[in-house]
Each structure stands twice: as C-alpha cells, then as structure tokens.
Amino acid sequence: MNDGIDGEFPFLDDVFLVVVFLRAIKLSERAKIGILLRN
C-alpha cells in the first residue's frame, strides 16, 4: 500500500500542521494588537 507522499514522508503532515498552527498564532497576535491599537 502506497499513500504517495504520506506513505513516504509521514512527518510532512506534522510539519504542515505546525506551520499552519504557527501562522494561526501570528494572525491571532496581529488581531489582538490591531484591536488594542483601535482602542
């Protein structure tokens, strides 16, 4: 059974999730700063 990329590089999914998670944190931090600056 070959799942393609997932089968050969299972760690890529983890890396992708980490990148998405870090981007979400950056966006939330920017949103907080934006809200603080508006007030």
PQR file of N, CA, C, O and H, with PARSE charges and radii, in Angstrom:
ATOM      1  N   MET A   1       0.846  -1.199   0.000 -0.4000 1.5000
ATOM      2  CA  MET A   1       0.000   0.000   0.000 -0.0000 2.0000
ATOM      3  C   MET A   1       0.880   1.249   0.000  0.5500 1.7000
ATOM      4  O   MET A   1       1.740   1.416   0.866 -0.5500 1.4000
ATOM      5  N   ASN A   2       0.659   2.101  -0.960 -0.4000 1.5000
ATOM      6  CA  ASN A   2       1.452   3.327  -1.031 -0.0000 2.0000
ATOM      7  C   ASN A   2       0.499   4.522  -1.022  0.5500 1.7000
ATOM      8  O   ASN A   2      -0.314   4.694  -1.929 -0.5500 1.4000
ATOM      9  H   ASN A   2      -0.038   1.965  -1.664  0.4000 1.0000
ATOM     10  N   ASP A   3       0.617   5.330   0.010 -0.4000 1.5000
ATOM     11  CA  ASP A   3      -0.246   6.512   0.124 -0.0000 2.0000
ATOM     12  C   ASP A   3       0.402   7.727  -0.520  0.5500 1.7000
ATOM     13  O   ASP A   3      -0.010   8.860  -0.270 -0.5500 1.4000
ATOM     14  H   ASP A   3       1.278   5.190   0.747  0.4000 1.0000
ATOM     15  N   GLY A   4       1.416   7.494  -1.351 -0.4000 1.5000
ATOM     16  CA  GLY A   4       2.088   8.608  -2.002 -0.0000 2.0000
ATOM     17  C   GLY A   4       2.970   9.357  -1.019  0.5500 1.7000
ATOM     18  O   GLY A   4       3.831   8.766  -0.366 -0.5500 1.4000
ATOM     19  H   GLY A   4       1.750   6.573  -1.554  0.4000 1.0000
ATOM     20  N   ILE A   5       2.749  10.661  -0.917 -0.4000 1.5000
ATOM     21  CA  ILE A   5       3.588  11.488  -0.049 -0.0000 2.0000
ATOM     22  C   ILE A   5       3.444  11.052   1.410  0.5500 1.7000
ATOM     23  O   ILE A   5       4.436  10.955   2.132 -0.5500 1.4000
ATOM     24  H   ILE A   5       2.050  11.141  -1.447  0.4000 1.0000
ATOM     25  N   ASP A   6       2.220  10.791   1.836 -0.4000 1.5000
ATOM     26  CA  ASP A   6       2.009  10.399   3.231 -0.0000 2.0000
ATOM     27  C   ASP A   6       2.762   9.118   3.551  0.5500 1.7000
ATOM     28  O   ASP A   6       3.336   8.986   4.632 -0.5500 1.4000
ATOM     29  H   ASP A   6       1.414  10.869   1.249  0.4000 1.0000
ATOM     30  N   GLY A   7       2.762   8.163   2.608 -0.4000 1.5000
ATOM     31  CA  GLY A   7       3.428   6.885   2.846 -0.0000 2.0000
ATOM     32  C   GLY A   7       4.943   7.038   2.935  0.5500 1.7000
ATOM     33  O   GLY A   7       5.593   6.383   3.750 -0.5500 1.4000
ATOM     34  H   GLY A   7       2.296   8.270   1.730  0.4000 1.0000
ATOM     35  N   GLU A   8       5.501   7.906   2.094 -0.4000 1.5000
ATOM     36  CA  GLU A   8       6.957   8.056   2.069 -0.0000 2.0000
ATOM     37  C   GLU A   8       7.446   9.046   3.122  0.5500 1.7000
ATOM     38  O   GLU A   8       8.498   8.843   3.729 -0.5500 1.4000
ATOM     39  H   GLU A   8       4.973   8.438   1.432  0.4000 1.0000
ATOM     40  N   PHE A   9       6.693  10.102   3.336 -0.4000 1.5000
ATOM     41  CA  PHE A   9       7.119  11.134   4.283 -0.0000 2.0000
ATOM     42  C   PHE A   9       5.990  11.440   5.270  0.5500 1.7000
ATOM     43  O   PHE A   9       5.329  12.471   5.151 -0.5500 1.4000
ATOM     44  H   PHE A   9       5.838  10.267   2.844  0.4000 1.0000
ATOM     45  N   PRO A  10       5.766  10.556   6.237 -0.5600 1.5000
ATOM     46  CA  PRO A  10       4.677  10.790   7.195  0.2800 2.0000
ATOM     47  C   PRO A  10       4.891  12.049   8.030  0.5500 1.7000
ATOM     48  O   PRO A  10       3.934  12.632   8.537 -0.5500 1.4000
ATOM     49  N   PHE A  11       6.153  12.466   8.172 -0.4000 1.5000
ATOM     50  CA  PHE A  11       6.419  13.634   9.012 -0.0000 2.0000
ATOM     51  C   PHE A  11       5.998  14.937   8.341  0.5500 1.7000
ATOM     52  O   PHE A  11       5.867  15.963   9.010 -0.5500 1.4000
ATOM     53  H   PHE A  11       6.931  11.992   7.759  0.4000 1.0000
ATOM     54  N   LEU A  12       5.781  14.907   7.012 -0.4000 1.5000
ATOM     55  CA  LEU A  12       5.383  16.137   6.321 -0.0000 2.0000
ATOM     56  C   LEU A  12       4.041  16.642   6.833  0.5500 1.7000
ATOM     57  O   LEU A  12       3.815  17.850   6.902 -0.5500 1.4000
ATOM     58  H   LEU A  12       5.887  14.073   6.469  0.4000 1.0000
ATOM     59  N   ASP A  13       3.149  15.717   7.193 -0.4000 1.5000
ATOM     60  CA  ASP A  13       1.851  16.137   7.724 -0.0000 2.0000
ATOM     61  C   ASP A  13       2.052  16.905   9.021  0.5500 1.7000
ATOM     62  O   ASP A  13       1.405  17.927   9.247 -0.5500 1.4000
ATOM     63  H   ASP A  13       3.334  14.735   7.136  0.4000 1.0000
ATOM     64  N   ASP A  14       2.953  16.411   9.881 -0.4000 1.5000
ATOM     65  CA  ASP A  14       3.204  17.091  11.150 -0.0000 2.0000
ATOM     66  C   ASP A  14       3.801  18.469  10.900  0.5500 1.7000
ATOM     67  O   ASP A  14       3.415  19.449  11.537 -0.5500 1.4000
ATOM     68  H   ASP A  14       3.478  15.580   9.697  0.4000 1.0000
ATOM     69  N   VAL A  15       4.747  18.536   9.965 -0.4000 1.5000
ATOM     70  CA  VAL A  15       5.368  19.825   9.650 -0.0000 2.0000
ATOM     71  C   VAL A  15       4.314  20.798   9.141  0.5500 1.7000
ATOM     72  O   VAL A  15       4.297  21.964   9.535 -0.5500 1.4000
ATOM     73  H   VAL A  15       5.061  17.741   9.447  0.4000 1.0000
ATOM     74  N   PHE A  16       3.438  20.317   8.268 -0.4000 1.5000
ATOM     75  CA  PHE A  16       2.388  21.169   7.710 -0.0000 2.0000
ATOM     76  C   PHE A  16       1.481  21.696   8.818  0.5500 1.7000
ATOM     77  O   PHE A  16       1.133  22.877   8.834 -0.5500 1.4000
ATOM     78  H   PHE A  16       3.453  19.370   7.948  0.4000 1.0000
ATOM     79  N   LEU A  17       1.097  20.808   9.752 -0.4000 1.5000
ATOM     80  CA  LEU A  17       0.220  21.218  10.850 -0.0000 2.0000
ATOM     81  C   LEU A  17       0.908  22.260  11.718  0.5500 1.7000
ATOM     82  O   LEU A  17       0.276  23.222  12.156 -0.5500 1.4000
ATOM     83  H   LEU A  17       1.380  19.849   9.740  0.4000 1.0000
ATOM     84  N   VAL A  18       2.205  22.074  11.969 -0.4000 1.5000
ATOM     85  CA  VAL A  18       2.941  23.038  12.795 -0.0000 2.0000
ATOM     86  C   VAL A  18       2.979  24.398  12.108  0.5500 1.7000
ATOM     87  O   VAL A  18       2.778  25.429  12.749 -0.5500 1.4000
ATOM     88  H   VAL A  18       2.719  21.293  11.613  0.4000 1.0000
ATOM     89  N   VAL A  19       3.239  24.397  10.798 -0.4000 1.5000
ATOM     90  CA  VAL A  19       3.301  25.665  10.054 -0.0000 2.0000
ATOM     91  C   VAL A  19       1.953  26.378  10.113  0.5500 1.7000
ATOM     92  O   VAL A  19       1.886  27.584  10.351 -0.5500 1.4000
ATOM     93  H   VAL A  19       3.403  23.560  10.277  0.4000 1.0000
ATOM     94  N   VAL A  20       0.882  25.619   9.893 -0.4000 1.5000
ATOM     95  CA  VAL A  20      -0.460  26.211   9.939 -0.0000 2.0000
ATOM     96  C   VAL A  20      -0.741  26.753  11.336  0.5500 1.7000
ATOM     97  O   VAL A  20      -1.305  27.836  11.494 -0.5500 1.4000
ATOM     98  H   VAL A  20       0.936  24.640   9.699  0.4000 1.0000
ATOM     99  N   PHE A  21      -0.338  25.983  12.349 -0.4000 1.5000
ATOM    100  CA  PHE A  21      -0.563  26.400  13.738 -0.0000 2.0000
ATOM    101  C   PHE A  21       0.180  27.699  14.034  0.5500 1.7000
ATOM    102  O   PHE A  21      -0.379  28.611  14.642 -0.5500 1.4000
ATOM    103  H   PHE A  21       0.121  25.104  12.221  0.4000 1.0000
ATOM    104  N   LEU A  22       1.440  27.783  13.604 -0.4000 1.5000
ATOM    105  CA  LEU A  22       2.228  28.992  13.856 -0.0000 2.0000
ATOM    106  C   LEU A  22       1.628  30.184  13.117  0.5500 1.7000
ATOM    107  O   LEU A  22       1.595  31.295  13.646 -0.5500 1.4000
ATOM    108  H   LEU A  22       1.894  27.042  13.110  0.4000 1.0000
ATOM    109  N   ARG A  23       1.158  29.954  11.900 -0.4000 1.5000
ATOM    110  CA  ARG A  23       0.532  31.059  11.149 -0.0000 2.0000
ATOM    111  C   ARG A  23      -0.716  31.541  11.869  0.5500 1.7000
ATOM    112  O   ARG A  23      -0.969  32.744  11.945 -0.5500 1.4000
ATOM    113  H   ARG A  23       1.185  29.052  11.470  0.4000 1.0000
ATOM    114  N   ALA A  24      -1.501  30.603  12.400 -0.4000 1.5000
ATOM    115  CA  ALA A  24      -2.722  30.970  13.120 -0.0000 2.0000
ATOM    116  C   ALA A  24      -2.369  31.807  14.343  0.5500 1.7000
ATOM    117  O   ALA A  24      -3.061  32.776  14.656 -0.5500 1.4000
ATOM    118  H   ALA A  24      -1.296  29.626  12.338  0.4000 1.0000
ATOM    119  N   ILE A  25      -1.289  31.434  15.040 -0.4000 1.5000
ATOM    120  CA  ILE A  25      -0.867  32.199  16.222 -0.0000 2.0000
ATOM    121  C   ILE A  25      -0.467  33.611  15.805  0.5500 1.7000
ATOM    122  O   ILE A  25      -0.850  34.586  16.451 -0.5500 1.4000
ATOM    123  H   ILE A  25      -0.727  30.647  14.786  0.4000 1.0000
ATOM    124  N   LYS A  26       0.308  33.719  14.719 -0.4000 1.5000
ATOM    125  CA  LYS A  26       0.737  35.044  14.257 -0.0000 2.0000
ATOM    126  C   LYS A  26      -0.472  35.903  13.911  0.5500 1.7000
ATOM    127  O   LYS A  26      -0.525  37.079  14.271 -0.5500 1.4000
ATOM    128  H   LYS A  26       0.620  32.927  14.194  0.4000 1.0000
ATOM    129  N   LEU A  27      -1.452  35.313  13.205 -0.4000 1.5000
ATOM    130  CA  LEU A  27      -2.643  36.070  12.819 -0.0000 2.0000
ATOM    131  C   LEU A  27      -3.417  36.516  14.049  0.5500 1.7000
ATOM    132  O   LEU A  27      -3.896  37.649  14.103 -0.5500 1.4000
ATOM    133  H   LEU A  27      -1.409  34.358  12.912  0.4000 1.0000
ATOM    134  N   SER A  28      -3.545  35.632  15.044 -0.4000 1.5000
ATOM    135  CA  SER A  28      -4.294  35.988  16.250 -0.0000 2.0000
ATOM    136  C   SER A  28      -3.560  37.086  17.014  0.5500 1.7000
ATOM    137  O   SER A  28      -4.187  37.979  17.583 -0.5500 1.4000
ATOM    138  H   SER A  28      -3.156  34.712  15.001  0.4000 1.0000
ATOM    139  N   GLU A  29      -2.223  37.016  17.023 -0.4000 1.5000
ATOM    140  CA  GLU A  29      -1.454  38.059  17.704 -0.0000 2.0000
ATOM    141  C   GLU A  29      -1.653  39.396  16.994  0.5500 1.7000
ATOM    142  O   GLU A  29      -1.837  40.424  17.644 -0.5500 1.4000
ATOM    143  H   GLU A  29      -1.714  36.290  16.560  0.4000 1.0000
ATOM    144  N   ARG A  30      -1.619  39.382  15.671 -0.4000 1.5000
ATOM    145  CA  ARG A  30      -1.839  40.625  14.915 -0.0000 2.0000
ATOM    146  C   ARG A  30      -3.228  41.167  15.197  0.5500 1.7000
ATOM    147  O   ARG A  30      -3.408  42.376  15.348 -0.5500 1.4000
ATOM    148  H   ARG A  30      -1.470  38.547  15.142  0.4000 1.0000
ATOM    149  N   ALA A  31      -4.216  40.274  15.270 -0.4000 1.5000
ATOM    150  CA  ALA A  31      -5.591  40.706  15.531 -0.0000 2.0000
ATOM    151  C   ALA A  31      -5.674  41.364  16.904  0.5500 1.7000
ATOM    152  O   ALA A  31      -6.318  42.401  17.063 -0.5500 1.4000
ATOM    153  H   ALA A  31      -4.070  39.292  15.147  0.4000 1.0000
ATOM    154  N   LYS A  32      -5.020  40.759  17.896 -0.4000 1.5000
ATOM    155  CA  LYS A  32      -5.036  41.339  19.249 -0.0000 2.0000
ATOM    156  C   LYS A  32      -4.411  42.720  19.236  0.5500 1.7000
ATOM    157  O   LYS A  32      -4.954  43.660  19.816 -0.5500 1.4000
ATOM    158  H   LYS A  32      -4.496  39.917  17.766  0.4000 1.0000
ATOM    159  N   ILE A  33      -3.252  42.845  18.567 -0.4000 1.5000
ATOM    160  CA  ILE A  33      -2.561  44.137  18.504 -0.0000 2.0000
ATOM    161  C   ILE A  33      -3.441  45.164  17.790  0.5500 1.7000
ATOM    162  O   ILE A  33      -3.534  46.314  18.219 -0.5500 1.4000
ATOM    163  H   ILE A  33      -2.810  42.081  18.096  0.4000 1.0000
ATOM    164  N   GLY A  34      -4.083  44.742  16.700 -0.4000 1.5000
ATOM    165  CA  GLY A  34      -4.953  45.654  15.962 -0.0000 2.0000
ATOM    166  C   GLY A  34      -6.101  46.152  16.823  0.5500 1.7000
ATOM    167  O   GLY A  34      -6.447  47.333  16.795 -0.5500 1.4000
ATOM    168  H   GLY A  34      -4.007  43.807  16.352  0.4000 1.0000
ATOM    169  N   ILE A  35      -6.692  45.235  17.593 -0.4000 1.5000
ATOM    170  CA  ILE A  35      -7.804  45.619  18.471 -0.0000 2.0000
ATOM    171  C   ILE A  35      -7.308  46.595  19.535  0.5500 1.7000
ATOM    172  O   ILE A  35      -7.979  47.581  19.843 -0.5500 1.4000
ATOM    173  H   ILE A  35      -6.411  44.276  17.616  0.4000 1.0000
ATOM    174  N   LEU A  36      -6.132  46.316  20.096 -0.4000 1.5000
ATOM    175  CA  LEU A  36      -5.587  47.197  21.132 -0.0000 2.0000
ATOM    176  C   LEU A  36      -5.301  48.579  20.556  0.5500 1.7000
ATOM    177  O   LEU A  36      -5.559  49.585  21.215 -0.5500 1.4000
ATOM    178  H   LEU A  36      -5.587  45.516  19.846  0.4000 1.0000
ATOM    179  N   LEU A  37      -4.770  48.643  19.332 -0.4000 1.5000
ATOM    180  CA  LEU A  37      -4.441  49.933  18.732 -0.0000 2.0000
ATOM    181  C   LEU A  37      -5.710  50.726  18.429  0.5500 1.7000
ATOM    182  O   LEU A  37      -5.718  51.952  18.546 -0.5500 1.4000
ATOM    183  H   LEU A  37      -4.560  47.825  18.797  0.4000 1.0000
ATOM    184  N   ARG A  38      -6.775  50.039  18.041 -0.4000 1.5000
ATOM    185  CA  ARG A  38      -8.030  50.750  17.741 -0.0000 2.0000
ATOM    186  C   ARG A  38      -8.563  51.408  19.009  0.5500 1.7000
ATOM    187  O   ARG A  38      -9.044  52.541  18.981 -0.5500 1.4000
ATOM    188  H   ARG A  38      -6.769  49.043  17.946  0.4000 1.0000
ATOM    189  N   ASN A  39      -8.470  50.685  20.115 -0.4000 1.5000
ATOM    190  CA  ASN A  39      -8.954  51.256  21.379 -0.0000 2.0000
ATOM    191  C   ASN A  39      -7.868  52.183  21.910  0.5500 1.7000
ATOM    192  O   ASN A  39      -8.036  52.788  22.969 -0.5500 1.4000
ATOM    193  H   ASN A  39      -8.079  49.765  20.138  0.4000 1.0000
TER
END
